[in-house]
Amino acid sequence: MTITLAIEGSGFTSQSRDEVRYFERALFLIDEHGMIQSVLQSDDEQYDAEKTQAQERGIYQAIAEGSYLLPGFIDLHVHAPQWAQDGTGLDEPLEVWLGKYTFPTESKFSDETYAHMVYGDLVSRMLSTGTTTASYYATVDRQGSLVLAQEANRLGQRALVGKVVMDDKEANPDYYRDASAQAAVRETERFINEVAELNEHSAQGIYPVITPRFIPSCSDEALRGLGELAARYQDYAYIQTHCSESDWEHGYAYERYGRSDTQMLREFGLFTERSILAHSVYPSEEDMRVFAETGAIAVHCPLSNAFFAGAVAPIRRFMDAGMHVALGSDISGGYNPDLYGAIRQAVTSSRMLETGVNRDAPAGERGVANSALTLNNAFYLATAGGGESLGLPIGRLEAGYAWDAQVVDAKYPSARLPIFGEAEPASDIFQKIVNLVVPENIRTVWVQGREVVNK
């Protein structure tokens, strides 16, 4: 083990789902693999010696006063091709929005030149706003989907990437779907192996993801075949799909099977500890037990839920039930690629769930008690909670974790935060950062010890 980078600075990291820890002038020693080997506080015996040695070797960097280190964010639900339509059509119902905006946009990504342009722009944008890990849906086209994995790898973002499966001839447009269930499964397996080969040369990790879009777009044959692939490649392929996103999608599974999509995804072999279930707004008590028992991840997408879900997901209730919960932007159902926005919206939506929104109902009957999330809770979902859910050593600035970090400059001239005086409590500074930061404040980003953004 060789230390190749030493960073000295102050900042914040999640200690637990409820507690954020402040560290002051900590010295992070990072090895050649981009892993944090040790974190020294200023009163540790080795601190001065390690700092001096790092300075002599030319590997020492100090974070400026007024700037703060935070873990890189983990966004577990992104439709990468929808970056090309971001900000449009959000006044339509989900099923209309898909046919009117989304499918026509996604069908363009068989053009690899176009795919490189859009995907490179999106990955760069997400890195610049502190997102160091993302789980991406690409498109039906396998080669175009591989472009997304290549762009993430080139730009240095850790990425989980899936070729979308949607084969049902009656549910999907002729111009944009898999040719058949057999073709969908075959192309998915090819994609898994291509991404696994790419990952062999990736410092930060590029992971294949088995990606049925959702039950309404897939035949039983395709779902069953993808479940078989999930079992065959369980050591390194993840699974992602939508689960109980809206009344329409949730009700569809009951109409088709007489059971919830949670139960059916499990029956098809697609509900495991490596499953990333976007939205998951409507799981029943029985469904919640399935989440907890399997270790599957419910990805909360609070902004897009406000447009399409028809309800607020009870995230505190999910966590209390032992479910893994992470955070997602859901580009472009959620229009903001900046995960700070998802953190803030998660808190806002949860408070509206607790207090209620119908002003004509009596105050005591208006909301759902004990639903509100704190800022600490939402920050945890975007960092440590996401890492724990994936089973990867990411999301914390601690020894044994990857050096995925962002530097927030609270004094940046055009985006200065209202922090005045050195006596301001660290907890207040943390709140101001998470609530008020804009992309201009984020000056440097590392992934797996490699500097990928320097503004």
C-alpha positions in Angstrom: 0.0 0.0 0.0 1.4 3.4 -1.1 -0.1 6.7 -0.1 -0.4 8.7 -3.3 -2.6 11.6 -2.2 -3.0 13.5 1.1 -5.9 16.0 1.6 -6.2 18.2 4.6 -9.5 19.9 5.2 -12.7 20.4 7.2 -16.1 19.1 6.2 -19.0 16.8 6.9 -19.9 13.1 6.5 -22.9 11.0 7.7 -22.3 9.1 10.9 -25.7 7.4 10.8 -29.1 8.1 9.2 -29.7 10.8 11.8 -26.3 12.2 12.6 -23.8 14.1 10.5 -20.3 14.4 11.8 -18.1 17.5 11.4 -14.4 17.0 11.1 -11.9 19.9 11.4 -8.5 20.0 9.6 -8.6 16.2 9.2 -5.8 14.7 7.1 -7.0 12.0 4.6 -4.3 9.6 3.4 -5.4 7.9 0.1 -3.7 5.0 -1.6 -2.9 4.2 -5.2 -6.3 2.5 -5.5 -8.2 5.6 -4.5 -9.1 4.2 -1.1 -8.9 6.2 2.2 -6.2 4.3 4.3 -6.5 6.5 7.3 -8.0 9.7 8.6 -5.8 11.7 11.1 -7.1 14.4 13.4 -4.8 17.4 14.2 -4.1 16.0 17.7 -3.0 12.6 16.4 0.6 11.7 17.0 1.3 10.9 13.4 -0.5 14.0 12.0 2.5 16.3 11.6 4.9 13.7 10.4 2.5 12.4 7.7 1.7 15.9 6.6 5.3 16.8 6.3 6.1 13.6 4.4 3.2 14.2 2.0 4.4 17.8 1.4 8.0 16.6 0.7 6.6 14.0 -1.8 4.4 16.6 -3.5 1.2 14.8 -2.9 -0.3 17.1 -0.3 -3.3 19.4 -0.9 -5.0 21.7 1.6 -8.6 22.7 1.3 -8.8 26.5 1.6 -10.5 28.2 4.6 -14.1 28.7 3.8 -14.3 25.6 1.7 -15.6 22.2 2.9 -15.3 18.6 2.0 -18.4 16.5 1.5 -18.8 12.9 0.2 -19.6 12.5 -3.4 -23.3 12.0 -4.1 -24.9 8.7 -5.2 -27.9 9.1 -7.6 -29.6 5.8 -8.1 -32.2 6.6 -10.7 -31.3 8.5 -13.9 -32.7 8.1 -17.4 -29.6 9.3 -19.3 -31.1 9.8 -22.8 -33.9 11.9 -21.3 -31.3 14.6 -20.6 -32.1 15.6 -24.2 -35.7 16.4 -23.3 -35.1 17.6 -19.7 -37.5 20.2 -18.5 -40.3 19.5 -21.0 -43.7 17.8 -20.8 -44.0 17.7 -17.1 -47.6 18.8 -17.1 -48.7 15.5 -18.8 -49.7 12.3 -17.0 -47.0 9.7 -16.9 -48.4 7.3 -19.6 -49.0 10.3 -21.9 -45.6 11.8 -21.2 -43.8 8.6 -22.1 -45.5 8.3 -25.5 -45.4 12.0 -26.4 -41.9 12.9 -25.3 -39.8 10.1 -23.9 -40.0 7.2 -26.4 -39.4 9.5 -29.4 -36.4 11.0 -27.6 -34.9 7.7 -26.6 -35.3 6.2 -30.1 -32.6 8.7 -31.3 -29.8 7.0 -29.4 -29.1 4.3 -31.9 -27.1 7.1 -33.5 -23.8 6.7 -31.6 -22.5 10.2 -32.5 -25.6 11.7 -30.9 -25.3 9.3 -28.0 -21.7 10.4 -27.3 -22.7 14.0 -27.4 -25.7 13.8 -25.0 -24.2 11.3 -22.6 -20.9 13.1 -22.4 -22.7 16.3 -21.6 -24.9 14.7 -18.9 -22.1 12.8 -17.1 -19.9 16.0 -17.1 -22.8 18.0 -15.7 -23.5 15.5 -12.9 -19.9 15.3 -11.9 -19.7 19.0 -11.8 -22.5 19.1 -9.3 -20.9 16.5 -7.0 -22.6 13.2 -8.2 -19.8 10.7 -8.2 -21.9 7.5 -8.6 -25.0 7.1 -10.8 -27.3 4.3 -11.8 -28.4 4.9 -15.4 -31.1 3.6 -17.7 -29.9 3.9 -21.3 -32.1 2.8 -24.2 -33.3 -0.3 -26.0 -30.4 -0.1 -28.4 -27.5 -2.1 -27.0 -24.6 -0.3 -28.8 -26.0 3.1 -28.0 -26.3 1.9 -24.3 -22.6 0.9 -24.4 -21.7 4.4 -25.4 -23.1 5.6 -22.0 -20.9 3.2 -20.1 -17.9 4.3 -22.2 -18.6 8.0 -21.5 -18.9 7.5 -17.8 -15.7 5.5 -17.8 -13.9 8.1 -19.8 -15.0 11.0 -17.6 -14.3 9.1 -14.4 -17.7 8.7 -12.9 -18.6 5.4 -11.2 -21.7 4.2 -13.1 -24.2 1.4 -13.1 -25.6 1.2 -16.7 -28.4 -0.8 -18.2 -29.7 -1.5 -21.7 -33.5 -1.0 -21.3 -35.8 -3.9 -22.1 -39.3 -3.2 -23.4 -40.5 -6.0 -25.7 -44.3 -6.1 -25.4 -45.7 -5.4 -28.9 -49.0 -4.1 -27.6 -47.5 -1.8 -25.0 -44.6 -0.2 -26.9 -44.4 1.7 -30.2 -43.2 -0.2 -33.2 -40.4 2.3 -33.8 -39.0 1.8 -30.2 -39.0 -1.6 -28.7 -37.1 -4.9 -28.6 -37.8 -7.2 -31.6 -38.8 -10.0 -29.3 -38.4 -11.4 -25.8 -35.6 -13.7 -26.9 -33.8 -10.8 -28.6 -34.2 -8.6 -25.5 -32.6 -11.3 -23.3 -29.9 -12.1 -25.8 -28.9 -8.4 -26.2 -29.0 -7.9 -22.4 -26.6 -10.8 -21.9 -24.3 -9.4 -24.6 -24.4 -6.0 -22.9 -23.6 -7.5 -19.5 -20.5 -9.1 -20.9 -19.4 -6.0 -22.8 -19.7 -3.8 -19.7 -18.0 -6.4 -17.5 -15.1 -6.3 -20.0 -15.0 -2.5 -19.9 -15.0 -2.6 -16.1 -11.8 -4.6 -16.1 -10.0 -1.5 -17.2 -12.0 1.0 -15.1 -10.4 2.5 -12.0 -13.7 3.6 -10.4 -16.1 0.8 -11.6 -18.6 0.5 -14.4 -21.3 -2.1 -13.6 -23.8 -3.7 -15.9 -27.5 -3.6 -14.8 -30.3 -5.8 -16.0 -33.0 -3.3 -16.8 -36.6 -4.2 -17.6 -38.2 -0.7 -18.0 -41.2 -1.8 -15.9 -43.7 -4.5 -15.9 -46.2 -2.7 -18.2 -43.6 -2.7 -21.0 -42.4 -6.3 -20.8 -43.8 -9.7 -21.6 -43.7 -12.5 -19.1 -41.2 -14.3 -21.2 -38.8 -11.4 -21.2 -39.2 -10.9 -17.4 -38.6 -14.6 -16.8 -35.5 -14.6 -19.1 -34.1 -11.5 -17.4 -34.6 -13.2 -14.0 -32.6 -16.1 -15.2 -29.8 -13.7 -16.3 -29.9 -12.1 -12.8 -29.3 -15.5 -11.2 -26.5 -16.3 -13.7 -24.7 -13.0 -13.3 -25.5 -12.4 -9.6 -21.9 -11.7 -8.6 -21.5 -8.5 -10.7 -24.7 -7.5 -12.4 -27.3 -5.3 -10.7 -31.0 -5.1 -11.5 -33.1 -2.0 -11.9 -36.7 -1.2 -12.8 -39.6 0.9 -11.7 -41.8 -0.3 -8.9 -45.2 1.2 -7.9 -44.4 4.6 -9.3 -47.9 5.8 -9.8 -51.5 4.7 -9.4 -51.5 3.7 -13.0 -48.4 1.5 -12.8 -49.2 0.1 -9.4 -52.7 -0.8 -10.5 -51.5 -2.3 -13.7 -49.8 -5.2 -12.0 -52.9 -6.0 -10.0 -55.0 -6.0 -13.2 -52.5 -8.2 -15.0 -51.6 -10.6 -12.2 -53.9 -10.0 -9.3 -50.7 -9.2 -7.3 -48.4 -6.2 -6.7 -45.4 -5.6 -8.9 -43.2 -6.2 -5.9 -44.5 -9.7 -5.6 -44.3 -10.4 -9.3 -40.8 -9.0 -9.7 -39.8 -11.4 -6.9 -41.5 -14.3 -8.7 -39.6 -13.5 -11.9 -36.3 -13.5 -10.0 -35.8 -9.7 -10.3 -36.2 -8.7 -6.6 -32.9 -9.4 -4.8 -30.4 -7.6 -2.7 -29.0 -6.2 -6.0 -32.3 -4.8 -7.1 -32.7 -1.0 -7.5 -36.4 -0.2 -7.4 -37.2 3.3 -8.6 -39.9 5.2 -6.8 -41.6 2.4 -4.8 -44.3 4.8 -3.6 -47.1 2.3 -3.0 -45.7 -0.9 -1.4 -48.1 -2.6 1.0 -47.0 -3.8 4.4 -46.4 -7.2 2.9 -44.4 -5.6 0.1 -42.3 -3.7 2.6 -41.4 -6.9 4.3 -40.2 -8.3 1.0 -38.0 -5.2 0.6 -36.6 -5.7 4.1 -36.1 -9.4 3.7 -34.4 -9.3 0.4 -32.3 -6.1 0.9 -33.7 -4.6 -2.3 -33.3 -0.8 -2.6 -36.2 1.6 -2.8 -35.0 4.7 -4.6 -36.8 7.8 -3.5 -37.3 10.3 -6.4 -39.1 13.2 -4.6 -39.2 15.7 -7.5 -40.5 13.4 -10.2 -42.9 11.9 -7.7 -44.5 15.4 -7.3 -45.2 15.3 -11.0 -46.2 11.7 -11.7 -46.7 9.6 -8.5 -49.9 11.0 -7.1 -48.6 10.6 -3.6 -45.6 11.2 -1.3 -43.6 8.0 -0.5 -43.5 7.5 3.3 -39.7 7.3 3.5 -39.3 7.5 7.3 -41.8 4.6 7.5 -39.7 2.6 5.0 -36.5 3.1 7.0 -38.2 2.2 10.2 -39.3 -1.0 8.5 -35.7 -1.9 7.8 -35.8 -1.1 4.1 -32.7 0.1 2.2 -33.6 3.6 0.8 -31.5 5.7 -1.5 -32.1 8.9 -3.5 -32.6 9.6 -7.2 -33.0 12.6 -9.4 -35.0 10.7 -12.0 -33.8 12.8 -15.0 -36.0 13.8 -16.7 -39.2 13.1 -14.7 -37.3 15.1 -12.1 -35.8 18.0 -14.1 -32.9 18.8 -11.8 -29.6 16.8 -12.3 -28.2 18.4 -9.2 -28.7 15.9 -6.2 -28.8 18.8 -3.8 -32.2 19.5 -5.3 -33.3 16.0 -4.5 -32.1 16.3 -0.9 -34.1 19.5 -0.4 -37.2 18.1 -2.2 -37.1 15.0 0.0 -37.3 17.1 3.1 -40.0 19.4 1.6 -42.2 16.5 0.4 -41.9 14.7 3.7 -43.0 17.7 5.7 -46.0 18.1 3.4 -46.9 14.5 4.0 -46.7 15.1 7.8 -48.6 18.3 7.9 -51.0 17.5 5.0 -51.9 19.6 2.0 -55.7 19.9 2.0 -56.4 23.1 3.8 -60.1 22.2 4.0 -59.4 19.2 6.3 -59.1 19.8 10.1 -55.4 20.3 11.1 -55.4 17.1 13.1 -56.6 15.0 10.2 -54.6 16.6 7.4 -51.3 14.8 7.5 -49.5 11.6 8.4 -47.8 11.8 11.7 -44.0 11.0 12.1 -43.3 11.4 8.3 -41.0 14.3 8.2 -37.3 13.8 7.3 -34.5 16.0 8.6 -31.8 17.4 6.4 -29.4 14.9 8.0 -31.7 12.0 6.9 -31.9 13.2 3.3 -28.1 13.8 3.2 -27.6 10.3 4.4 -29.8 8.9 1.6 -27.7 10.8 -0.9 -24.4 9.5 0.5 -23.9 6.7 3.0 -27.3 5.3 2.5 -26.8 4.8 -1.2 -23.4 3.2 -0.7 -24.7 0.8 1.9 -27.6 -0.1 -0.3 -25.3 -1.0 -3.2 -22.9 -2.9 -1.0 -20.0 -0.7 -2.1 -17.5 1.2 0.1 -18.6 4.6 -1.0 -20.6 7.5 0.5 -18.5 8.2 3.6 -15.3 10.2 4.2 -13.8 7.5 6.5 -11.0 4.9 6.4 -11.9 1.9 4.2 -14.0 4.0 1.8 -13.2 5.3 -1.7 -12.0 8.8 -1.9 -15.2 10.2 -3.6 -15.4 13.8 -2.5 -16.5 17.2 -3.5 -15.2 20.6 -2.3 -17.8 23.3 -1.6 -16.4 26.9 -1.6 -18.8 28.8 0.6 -17.0 32.1 -0.2 -17.1 31.8 -4.0 -17.7 35.4 -5.1 -20.8 34.9 -7.3 -22.4 32.4 -5.0 -21.3 33.3 -1.5 -23.2 31.6 1.3 -24.4 33.6 4.2 -21.7 32.4 6.6 -20.3 35.2 8.8 -17.7 34.8 11.5 -15.7 31.9 12.7 -18.0 31.2 15.7 -20.9 30.0 13.6 -21.8 26.4 14.7 -20.8 23.6 12.3 -24.3 22.3 12.3 -25.5 25.7 10.9 -22.8 25.7 8.3 -23.8 22.2 7.2 -27.5 23.3 6.8 -26.5 26.4 4.8 -24.3 24.3 2.5 -26.9 21.6 1.8 -29.8 24.1 1.4 -28.1 26.9 -0.5 -25.3 25.5 -2.6 -25.4 26.1 -6.4 -23.2 24.4 -8.9 -20.7 27.3 -8.9 -19.9 26.5 -5.3 -18.6 23.1 -6.2 -15.0 23.6 -7.2 -13.3 20.2 -7.1 -14.6 16.6 -7.4 -12.7 13.3 -7.0 -13.8 9.8 -7.8 -11.8 6.9 -6.5 -8.9 9.2 -5.7 -8.8 10.7 -9.2 -9.6 14.4 -9.7 -12.3 14.6 -12.3 -13.5 18.2 -11.8 -11.4 21.3 -11.1 -13.1 24.6 -11.7 
